[in-house]
Amino acid sequence: MKTYTKPRFPWWIVARREIMAKLADKGFWISTAVVVALIGLGLGASFLFASAQGNMTVGVTDEAGREVVAIAVAESEQPIDVVEMPADEFDSAIEAGSIDAGISRTDDGWDLVVESIETSTGAIQSAITKYVTATNAEALGIDPAELEVGSQVEVRLAGEQVADDAVVALVTGMVFSVLFFMSAMFYGLQIAQSVVEEKESRLVEILSAAVPTRDLLVGKALGNTIMALGQLLLFIAMGAIGVSITEFGAFLPVLLPNIGWFVLFFVVGFAALSTLWAATGAMATRVQDINNTTMPLMMILMVVYLAGFFARGSLATVLSYVPVVSSVVMPQRLLNGTAGWLDALVALLLCGVFMVFSIRLGSLIYRRGLMKTSGILKLGELFSKAS
């Protein structure tokens, strides 16, 4: 007669079940393919728009105009084509699309003709000023370089921020917010819904008889965290490959370490939320009740989402230590130089403490809610029973 041997890690059996169920779900593969396709389309569109813009073409009347364009090219590092023509043909050439702008010298200065006020002419105007200054200085016997001594302006951001890094941090923070929000919302609602469906089908009674409720909760959270992490790494890899073949590829050495930090924060923050998603699912007895029980978690996710877009200064500093919110704010601070690795470790430790707390709280709610077969489990009812 064979005796039943209790599995050593029952939570891993539950996690494997969650992973296999997700891999067998067509909806999972469809959603993954859609996001991958959107990333590919976005990268393709950026190439199309870049190629569609082409080089700017400027009409000039003489050699002075060519020198102005040469200065503009050197300053802006953008190619500009030159077409020599009479000044009275500028208007018709612009209307025909042959040129984007025309420059010519007049008795009072220079004439710059464009199609609309939106036409980018900053480089041309700056080049005209430099050319005229150099020409006048040479006529007066002055070295043009001496006139520009001390005129260089360096833009510096407050604190230890670097201008280029601040822009990259802003964009990256937005991307982190979107990724975290999408993953947590997509998987979270599925976790809550699966718990309710197990309650409705009475399957949970069989599962809880064979596996401790805490192991059920941890297994669900772990399985979905592994799947979410796999999806996230796929999206990040595609994004990194796309960035590497663009002009922003130079930022990758700066981005990659901070992406690593984001992945660490994502795992801890997502795992903490997963246990709470399962708990909110256990509080409901019908799928229709999920919207009510999951509302607090949705509000938390919205705060995380908005923080990645708008948190700046002291607010960002405070939020970067708040569990879950730190998952998107701290990597952003690391990227713009306002936080160091020690700050990240402290924030990660706090997030880990919150994860442990959420597992304990989630398991309590999960255990009490699983056996409730009617109505929504109220928090007051929960703690009165626990006491």
N, C-alpha and C positions, 0 to 999 in steps of 0.2 A: 504494500500500500504506500503510495507516494504522499509525502507531506508537503504542504504549501510553504514555500520559503519566501519571506517578505523581501522584496527588492531592496538593495542597499541604498539606491538613490531614486526613490519613487518620483521625485520632481523632474528628473531627467527623462523618465518615461513619458510624463505629461508633456514636457517640452518637445520631445521627438514627435509625439502625436500632433502637436500644434504645427510643427514645421512641415510634416508630411501632409497634413490637411491643407496647409497654405500652398504647398507645391502642387497639389492636385486640383487646386481651385483655378478655373479658367479666368475668373475675374482678376486674380492676382497677376497673371501673366499679361492680360489685356491692359491693365492699368500700368504695369511696368513698361510694356511696349509703347503705350501712348506717351508716357513721360520721356522715354528715350527718343521717340520720334520728335517730340517737341523740342528737346535739347538739340537734336540734329538739325531741325528746321531753323531754330534760332541761330545756330552757328552758320548754316548755309545762307540765311538772310543777311547776316552781317557781312559775309563775303560779297554777296550780290550788291548790297547798298554801297559797299566800299568801291567795288569795280564800276558801279553805275555813276558814281560821282566823277571819276576821271580827273584829268589835270585841268586846272584853270587856264584859260587862254586870254591873254591881255594884248590889246592893240596898242602899238606905239607909233610915234611919228618920226623919231630920229634915234641916234645913238644914245642920247641922254636917257631916253625912255628905256632902252635896253639895259643900261646900267642900273636904273631904278629897279627893274624886275630882277636883275641879278642879286641886288642887295636883299630884296624881299625873299628870294629863294634861299639865300644864305641864312637869313634870320628865322624863317618859318620852317625850313627843311622840307618844304612841300614843292614838288615840281610845278613850274608854270611855263606854258608855251607862249611864245612871242610871235605876233604877226605885225609886220610893218605896213602902215596904210595912212592915207591922209586923215586928218582929224575930222573933216566933214563927213567921213564915211562911218564913223563910230556908231552913230544911232542906227543906221540901217543894218550894219553888221551884227550889232547886239540883238536887234529884233529878228534877224535871220538865224541867230544862234551860232554865228561863226566865231564870235568872241564873247567873253563874259564881262569884260571891262575894257575901257580905253583911257590912256593917259597921254596928255600933251602939255607942252609948256605954253603959257600965255604971257602977255605983258605984265600981268599982276602976280603971276605965280604958276600954278599948275591946275589943269582941268582933269577931273576924274569922272568918267561917264560909266554908269552901271544901269542894269535893267530895273532893279528895285532896291528899296532900302535894306532888304534882307540879305543882299549880296555881301559876302564876307570880303571886306577891303582893308581890314586892319593892317595886314602885312604890307600892302601897297602904300598906304598912307604913311606908315612908319618909315618905309624905305625912301619915300619922297623927302621926308624931313631930314633923314640922314644924308641923302645925296645933296640937298641944298646946303645943309650945314657944312659938309665937307668942301663943296664948291666955293662957298663964300669964304671959308677959312683959308683955303688955298689962294684965293685972290688977295687976301689980306696978308699973306705970308705967314700964316699960323698953322702949326701942325694940328690937323683935325683930331688926332688922338688926345692932345692936351685939353681940348674942349670937353671931352667926355670923362676926364679923370674925376672920380668921386661921384659919378652920376648913376652908377649901377645900383639897382634896388634889389635886395634879396627879401623875399617874403618868408617870414618865420611865424609859425603858429605857436600859441601860448603853450608853456610846459615843455615837454620833450617830444612833441609831435613833429613829424616830418611831413611837408606839404603833400608829396606824392603818396606817402604811406597813408595819410589821412583820407585821401580820395579812395584809394584801394580798400582801406578799412571800412569806409562807408558802404561801398558797393558790396564788399564781401559780407558785411554784417547783414545787409538786406537778403542776400542769398542764403545765409545761414538761417535767418528767421523763416524764410519761405520753406526751406527744406525741413526744418524742425516742425513747423506748424503742419505741413502736409503729412509728414510721417506720423506724428503723434495723433492727428485727427483721424487719418485713414485707419491706422491700426487700432487706435483706442476705441473707436465706435464698433469695429469688428469684434474686439475682445468683449465689450459690454454686451453686444448682441448675441455672441456665442454663449455667454453665461446665461442670458435669459432663455435662449432656446433650449439649453440643457435643463433648465429648471422646468420649462413648460413640458418637455418630453419625459420628465422624471429620470433622465439619464444621470443627472447629478447625484441622485440618491444612490445609484449603483457605484458611481465613481468615489463618492465620499465614504462609502463603506469599505472600499479597497485601499484608498489613498487618503492620508490625512489632508484636511482642508488647506492647511498652510502649504503643503507640497503641491496641491492642485493650483493654488494661487501663484506660487513661485514658478512652477512649470509653465503656466500660461504666460506669465510675464517674460520668462527667459526665452521661450520659443518665439514669441512675437518680437522680442528685442533682437534676437539673432537674425530673423528675417528682415526686420527694418534696417539693421546695420548692413546686411548684404545689399539691399536696394540702395542705401545711401552711398556705399562705396562704389557701386556701379555708376551712379549719377555723378559722383565727384570725379571718378576716373574719366568719364566722357567729357566733363567740363574742363578738366585739366588738359586733356589731349587737344580739345578745341582751342583753349587759350594758348597753348604752346605753339600753335601754327599761326598766331596772330601777332600784331605788334605789341600786345600785352604779355607776351611770353617771358619778357625780362623780369616780370614780377613773380614768376613761379617759385624761384628760390626763397622769396620772402613769404609767399602764400603757403607753401607745403607744410612747414612746421606748425603754423597756426591752424591749418586744416586738421593736422594731427590732434591738436588740443581740442578742436571742435568735436572730433570723433569721440574722444574720451568723455567730454562733457555730455555729448549726445547719448552715449551708452548709459551713463549713470542717471541722467535726467529722464530719459525715455523709460528705463527700467522702473524708476520710482513711479512715474505716471501710469505705467502699465498695470501695476498692482492696484492703483486707485481706480483705473478704468474697470478692472474686473470687479472691484468692490461695488462700484456704482451700478454695474450690471446686476450684481446679486441683490441690490436693494429693490430692483424692479421685479415684477412678476409677469409683465407683458412687454412685448417689444415696443408698444406704444408709449410705455412709461419711461423709456430710455432718455428721451429729450429732457424730462424733468430731473432725473437722477444725475445725468451727466452735465447739467448746466454749470455747476461750479468749475469743473475741469475745463470746459470750453472757455470760460472767462479767464482762467489761468493761461490757457494757450493764447488767447487774444492779447493778454498783457505781454507775454513773451514775444509775440509777433510784432507788436507795436514798439516794444523796447529796442528791438534790432534796428528799427527804422529811425526812431526819434530820440532815444536816450543819449544825452550828451553831458559833458562836464561832470558836476558832482552827482547828478542823478545816475549817470552811467556807472560812476564809481561805486555807489551804494548798491545798485541793482546787480553789479557784477559779482557780488557775494551772496545774493539771494538765490537759494536753490531753484533749479529749473530755469529761471530767467538768466542765470549765469551761463547757461549752455550756449547762448548766442551773444551775450554782452561781453563776457570775459575774453573770448577769442578775438573779438573786435578791438578791445583795449590792448591786447597783446600785439595786434597788428599795427596799431597807430602809435605804439611806444609808451602809452600811459600806464602800463602794468608790466610786471616782470614774471618770471616763472614761479617765484615764491608766492606771488599773489594768486597765480593760477592754481598752485597746489592747495592753498588755503581754501579757495572757492570750491575746488574739487572735493576736498575733505568735507566741507559743509554740505555739499550736494550728496556725498556718500552717507553722511549722518541722516540727512532727510530721506534717503532711499531706505535705510534701515527702519526709520520711523514709519514710513509709508507702508512697508511690508507688514509691520506689526499692526498698524491701524487697519490696513487693507484686509489682513487675515481675520481680524476681529469682525469687521463689517461683513466680510465674505462668509464667515462661519455662521453669523446670525442671520444673514439674508438668504442663504441657500435654502433654508427650511421654511421660509415664509412663502406661503402659496397664494396669498391674497393681499392686495393693496401694496403700498410702497413702504418700505422700512424707514421710519423716521429716526433721526439722530437721537432725539430724546428717548425714544423707545429702546434704541440700541444700548445707550449707556446706562439706562435704568436696569436693563436686563443684565448687563455686564457687571454692574455693582452687586 
